[in-house]
Amino acid sequence: MSEQKIIDDHYCFACGAENPVGLHLHFTEQDGQFVTKKTLPREYQSYQGVVHGGIVTTMLDEAMGGYLCEIGEPAVTARLDVRYRHPTPVGEELTITGWIAGRRANFVEMKATVALADGTVTAEGTAKMAVME
């Protein structure tokens, strides 16, 4: 498989400003973590009032991979595991947080959470990210 260069055309579904149907997540680095807040409308639901699990997974993946890109280490997801702890509601402010948990050669172990305003974690993810050289 040939190596591909990562090119940001601002159309990423999770963070791209140019994608009209995207999530438009805007993270900032805070004390070694990549953090954003987001309230999702009904258009992203699965069952009534509950965010679709694929959207929750997308937000976790972006918190982890996006962080590495932000610090100058563009990476792709090599493995992603998600644990859904509680339903993630639509229409409520969510805090999505990602951080580096470890590193081995060009693989970075990442962790992320989606939490409600009261701190309840609705989902958590772990990933192995492959840094593109």
N, C-alpha and C positions, 0 to 999 in steps of 0.2 A: 504494500500500500504506500503510495507516495505521500509525502508531507504536504500539507496545505497551509498557506499563510492565512491567519485570521484577519479578515477585513471588516471593519465596522461601518456599515452603510446606514446606521441609525434606524433600521427596520426590524430589529429584534422584537419578537412578540412580547417579551418580558419588560425590556427597558427602552426600546427604540422610540424616540420622539416622533419619527416619521410614520410609524405604523398606526393607521387610523383605528384599528380594532385591538390594539395591544393593551397591555396592563399599565404601561407608562410608569414603571417603578423607578424612583429616584433615590438611590442610596447615598449615604454619607458615611465616612469612616469616623468612628467614635470609640476611643480607647481600645484600639485593636479589634474592633468589630465593625461590620458593614451593616448599617441599620436603615430601615425606612418604615414609614407608616402608610397604610393603604386601607381605604374603605371600598369594598367591592359591591357593585350593584347586582340586581337580580340576573342580569345577562350572563353572569358567571356561575349561576347556581346549578346544582344537580337536583336533589330533592328540594321541596319548598323551604326556603330560608337557609339552605346549606350550600356553601361553596363546593363546586365540583372538585373531586380529589385530584384530578389532573392539573387543575389550576393551582391548588395548594402545592403540589409537587413542583410545578413550574416556578413558583415564588421561592421555594426552598433552594432549588437548583440555581436560580439567579443570585441569591444571597451568597452562595458558595463560589460559583464560577465567576460571577461579576466582581467579587472582591479581588480575586487574583488578577483579573484584567486591570482593575483600578490601580493596583500596586505595581503594574508593569510586568506581570507574569501571565500573559494570555494562556488560557488553559481550556481543555475540553473535558467533559465528564466521562470518566472511564467506568465508574460504578456509582450507583445511587440507590440508597435504601431510605425508605420513608416509614415512619411509624405514626399512624393517626391515633391521637389520644382522645380527642373530643371532636364533635362536629364543628367546623369552622363556619360561623354565621356570615351571611351577606348583610350589608347595611351597618356593620359595626367596625370601628377602627381596629385594625390589626397592626401589630408590630412584627416585622420580619427581620431577623438578625442572623448573620453568618459570621464564622470565625475560623481561623486556622487551628487545627488540633494537633497536627504533626506533619513531618516531612521526611521523605526518603527518596534520595536521588531526584528525579524530575517528577515524582508523584507527591501530591500534597493531600493529606487527610483533612477534610473539612467537616464542620458541623453547622447546623442551622435550626432555627425554630420559628414557628408562627405562634404568636400569643395574643390574647385578648387584652383590653385595657387594664383589667384587674390582675394581669400576670399569668392567667391560666394558659398553659401551653396546649394548643390544639393539635399541633403536628411538629415532629422533629425529623430532621434528615441528617444522614451522614453520607459523605461522598469521597471517592478517590478521584482526584483531578490530575490529568496529565498535562504538565506544562509544555507548551509548544515552543520548540527552540528554533 
